[in-house]
Amino acid sequence: MPLTLPALKYLNKVGNLIIDNPIAIPSMECILLCDDKYLLNRSLAANGFGHFLPKMGGTLAYPYILKKRIDLSGENSHLISDKQQEQVFSDISTHSEYFSQDFIKGSYEYATHILFKNQRIVHSMNIEYKFTTETPIKGKDKSIYTMICHCPYLDVFAPMLRKSCQALFFLYKAHRLREYLCTLCRMTISIAEPGAALVLEPNQVPQRGHRSLGNVDLLFP
């Protein structure tokens, strides 16, 4: 089971040696697409999911987030909360490796790990992260707890997977009566590293589970 992009790229190249592998290995095109947050946003919009995407670029209300297109664990993501911070990051804000996007506030964040095979979701696990602030950047800010919980949006994610990869990791936030997918994270065997932000309109928020996972980052490095 590959847990890094280099490992996944290697398995993609030697697919003839793992024909009987029950875990789907995405195509190289999919791997490269999901590794670029900006291109993934554009691809989702082009495939009819634009209404799920928070605004990218242009004039954005504070706070908004400045992201590096290819990044890991939000290392080069910056929350822009006022004009002064815009000036601080002005050098990279117009760089081709970065893009800006609406930021969704919320101290709870949810990660849905999905294995998609033969055009359907065959396995999934949803994890709740709780932060001490309403403006966390996952990876930079440590959660105070994690637990498994129910995800009511698998029927929303499935059509996206049919248009993209066979295995993704969706990361979203609950905000008022709407759900926001704020990033699709690192590509691994059943995790993809996008970074696209999606807006969902469900009838309910995810139900919280009861089993603590401890440090989930150890399970999904």
C-alpha positions in Angstrom: 0.0 0.0 0.0 1.8 3.2 -1.2 1.6 6.1 1.3 3.6 8.7 -0.8 3.3 10.2 -4.2 6.7 8.8 -5.4 5.5 5.3 -4.4 2.2 5.8 -6.2 3.9 7.0 -9.3 6.2 4.0 -9.2 3.3 1.6 -9.0 1.6 3.4 -11.8 4.6 2.7 -14.0 4.8 -1.0 -13.1 1.1 -1.8 -13.3 1.8 -5.0 -15.3 3.5 -6.4 -12.2 0.5 -5.8 -9.9 -2.4 -6.8 -12.1 -4.0 -8.7 -9.3 -3.7 -5.9 -6.8 -7.2 -5.3 -5.4 -6.5 -1.6 -4.6 -7.1 0.7 -7.6 -4.0 2.7 -8.7 -5.0 6.0 -10.4 -3.5 6.9 -13.7 -0.5 9.2 -13.9 -2.7 11.9 -15.4 -5.0 11.7 -12.4 -2.1 11.7 -9.9 -0.5 14.9 -11.5 -3.9 16.6 -11.7 -4.7 15.9 -8.0 -1.3 17.1 -6.9 -2.1 20.5 -8.3 -4.8 22.2 -6.3 -5.4 25.0 -8.8 -5.7 22.6 -11.8 -8.0 20.3 -9.8 -10.4 23.2 -9.1 -10.4 24.1 -12.8 -11.0 20.5 -13.8 -13.9 20.1 -11.3 -15.5 23.3 -12.7 -15.1 22.1 -16.3 -16.8 18.8 -15.4 -19.9 20.5 -14.1 -19.0 21.0 -10.4 -18.4 24.7 -10.5 -21.3 25.4 -8.3 -19.5 23.6 -5.5 -16.4 25.7 -5.7 -15.7 28.8 -3.5 -14.4 31.7 -5.5 -10.8 31.6 -6.7 -8.8 34.8 -7.5 -10.1 38.3 -8.1 -11.3 40.4 -5.2 -12.0 38.2 -2.2 -13.5 39.2 1.2 -11.2 38.8 4.3 -10.2 36.4 5.5 -9.2 34.4 2.4 -6.5 31.8 1.9 -3.4 32.0 -0.3 -2.3 28.5 -1.3 0.6 27.0 -3.1 -0.6 24.9 -6.0 1.6 21.9 -5.2 2.0 21.6 -1.4 1.8 19.2 1.5 -0.1 19.7 4.8 -0.7 23.4 4.2 3.0 24.2 4.7 2.8 27.1 2.2 -0.8 28.2 2.9 -1.4 31.6 4.4 -4.5 33.1 5.9 -4.9 36.7 4.6 -7.1 38.6 7.1 -6.4 42.3 6.2 -4.6 44.7 3.9 -1.4 44.5 5.9 -1.1 40.8 5.5 -1.8 41.2 1.7 1.2 43.5 1.6 3.4 40.9 3.5 2.6 38.2 1.0 2.4 40.5 -2.1 5.5 38.9 -3.6 4.0 35.4 -3.8 0.4 36.3 -4.2 0.9 37.0 -7.9 3.3 34.1 -8.5 2.2 31.4 -10.8 2.8 28.7 -8.2 0.1 30.3 -5.9 -3.6 31.1 -6.0 -6.1 32.7 -3.7 -9.5 31.3 -2.6 -12.3 32.1 -0.2 -11.6 30.8 3.3 -14.3 28.9 5.2 -14.3 29.5 8.9 -15.0 26.7 11.4 -13.4 24.9 14.2 -14.5 21.4 13.0 -13.1 19.8 9.9 -14.0 16.5 8.3 -11.9 14.1 6.2 -13.6 11.4 4.1 -11.3 8.7 2.9 -12.8 6.9 -0.1 -11.8 3.9 -2.2 -13.7 4.1 -5.5 -13.7 1.0 -7.8 -15.8 -0.1 -10.8 -17.6 3.3 -10.7 -18.8 3.0 -7.1 -17.6 3.7 -3.6 -16.5 0.4 -2.1 -15.0 1.6 1.2 -15.0 4.9 3.1 -14.1 6.3 6.5 -15.0 9.8 7.8 -12.9 11.6 10.5 -13.7 14.6 12.5 -11.0 17.1 13.5 -11.6 19.7 16.2 -9.5 22.8 16.4 -9.2 25.6 19.0 -9.7 28.4 16.4 -12.3 29.2 13.8 -9.5 29.8 11.2 -7.3 26.7 11.3 -5.1 25.5 8.5 -5.0 21.8 8.7 -1.4 20.6 8.9 -0.1 23.9 10.3 -2.5 23.9 13.2 -2.8 20.8 15.4 -6.2 19.5 16.2 -7.2 18.9 19.8 -8.9 15.6 19.0 -9.9 13.3 16.1 -12.7 10.7 15.9 -14.5 8.6 13.4 -18.0 9.9 12.4 -20.7 9.4 9.7 -20.4 11.1 6.3 -23.8 11.9 4.7 -22.3 13.1 1.4 -21.0 10.0 -0.3 -23.7 10.4 -3.0 -22.2 13.8 -3.7 -18.6 12.6 -3.9 -19.3 9.7 -6.1 -20.0 11.7 -9.3 -16.9 13.7 -8.7 -14.8 10.5 -8.5 -16.3 9.3 -11.7 -14.9 12.4 -13.4 -11.5 12.3 -11.7 -9.6 9.6 -9.7 -10.5 6.3 -8.3 -9.3 7.1 -4.8 -9.7 10.4 -3.0 -9.5 12.0 0.4 -12.1 14.8 0.8 -11.6 17.4 3.5 -14.5 19.6 4.3 -15.9 22.0 7.0 -19.4 22.6 8.4 -20.4 26.2 8.3 -23.9 27.3 9.2 -26.3 25.2 7.0 -23.8 24.6 4.3 -20.8 22.3 3.9 -17.6 23.3 2.3 -14.9 21.0 1.0 -11.9 23.1 1.6 -9.2 20.8 0.3 -8.6 17.4 -1.3 -5.4 16.3 0.3 -2.4 14.2 -0.5 -2.6 11.5 -3.1 -1.7 8.0 -1.8 -3.3 4.6 -2.4 -6.7 5.8 -1.3 -5.9 9.4 -0.8 -5.5 12.1 -3.3 -3.7 15.4 -2.9 -5.8 18.0 -4.6 -6.7 21.0 -2.6 -9.8 21.9 -4.4 -12.5 23.6 -2.3 -16.1 22.6 -2.8 -19.3 23.9 -1.5 -22.1 21.4 -0.6 -25.6 22.1 0.3 -26.8 19.2 2.5 -29.9 18.8 4.7 -27.8 17.9 7.7 -24.3 18.2 9.1 -22.1 15.1 9.7 -23.0 13.1 12.8 -20.2 12.9 15.3 -18.8 9.4 16.1 -17.7 8.0 19.4 -14.3 6.3 18.7 -11.2 8.4 19.2 -8.4 7.8 16.6 -5.6 9.6 18.5 -3.1 11.1 16.1 -4.7 10.3 12.7 -1.7 11.9 11.0 0.3 8.8 12.0 -2.1 6.6 10.0 -2.1 8.8 7.0 1.3 10.5 6.7 
